[in-house]
Amino acid sequence: MNFENLSLKKESILKHVADLGPMRKGNITFQMVQTKNKKGEVVKRGPYPLYSFKKKGGTISKRLRMSQVDEYQKQIDEFRNLKKLTTELVETSQQMSDMIVSENEDVKKTSNHSLKFKKRRRLKESSRE
């Protein structure tokens, strides 16, 4: 891929990042709760949606209403899209940086090579005289 294509790809990624909606970290799981009924029998109740996320080294969980699950999941998916896009952005920028460095090295090598050639030529000419 050439530099211009990488630059267009970078612009496209940044546009996608700008178009992202509200987001949040975390995930949703569904929890079953064991309780005893009036007869003393153990029964499972649920499933209850549970939103969890990491904060300051610990996990925080919040029980959701079923009506909230879709909105939370959409926001979690947006955050995952952001992570994917930022990974792509870094990889694309890395490729662009490598091209720039490579071009600078090629120019430097060429100029050093031509200088060495010129010096050898001068030495040969001076030794003939």
N, C-alpha and C positions, 0 to 999 in steps of 0.2 A: 504494500500500500504506500502511495506517495504522501508527501507532506500535506499537500492540498486536501486530499481525501481524509487524512487524519484530522485536519483542522475542521473540516465539515462534520466529521463524526463527533468531534468534541463539542461543536456548537449544538448539534442535535441532542446530545446527552444533556447539556446544560438546559436546553429548552424543556426536555422531559422533566428534569429536576424542578424547574420553575412551575411546571403544570401540576405537580403533585398537590394533593389535598391535605387535609388534617391527618396527622399520623401519631402513632404511639408505639412504644416498645412493648414487648411481652407476647403472651399467647393465651389462648382460651382452652381450657380443658373442661370436662364434664365430670362432676363428682357425685358419687352415690353415698348416701348417709345411712348408717345402720342405727335403728332406734328400736325401742320395745313398744309394742302396742299395749292396749289396756289389759290384754290377756297375759302379758309378760313374754310374748313371742318376739323374737328378733326379726325385724323386717327391714328391707332396704327401701329407701325413699330417694327419689330423684329421677333422672339426673338433673343436677343443678349446675348451670354454667359458672365457671370460676375464671376470672381474669387474673393473671399473675405477671409480675415484672420485677426486675432487680433494681434495688435502690440502696446505695451506700453499703454494698457488700451483703445485703440481705434480700430475701424475697418477700414481696408484698403481694397479698392476694385479696381480691375483692369479689364477692358474689354478685353476679349480674342477674337482671331480669331477662327472661327469654326475649323480650322485645328489644333489648339492647345488644344482643349477640351479633346481629348482622352489622350494625354500625361499628362496633368495636373491632370486628374481624376486618372490615374494610379499612379502618385506620391502621391496624397491624399490618395488613398487606401493603399499604402505602409506605410504611416504614421499611418493610423488606424490599420494596422496589427502590427506595432511596439507597439502601445498602448495595444493591446490585448495580445501580447506576453509578454510584461513587467508585465502586471497584472498576467498572468499565472506564470511567473518567481517568482514574489513576493509570490504568494500563495504557490508554490512548496517549495520555500526556507523557508517559515514560517512553513510548515509541517515538513521539515527536522529539523529545529531549535527546534520545539516542541518535536520531537522524541529524540533529543540529551538531552534536558532539562529533559524530562521524564525518560530517562535512568539514568541520573545522580541522579535524585531524588530517583529512585528505589534503586540504589546502596547505597545512603546515608541512606534511610529508613532501608534497610536490615542491614547495619552495625550498626546503632543505635539500631535496634531491637535485634540484636545478643549481643550487649554490655549490654543492659538492662537485657537480659536473663541471661547472665553470672554473672552480679552483683546480681541478685535475687538468683541465684544458690549458689553463695558464701555466701550470707546472710543466706540462709537456712542451709548451711553446718556449718557455724560458730555458729548459734543458737543451733544446735544439740549437739555441743561439750560442 
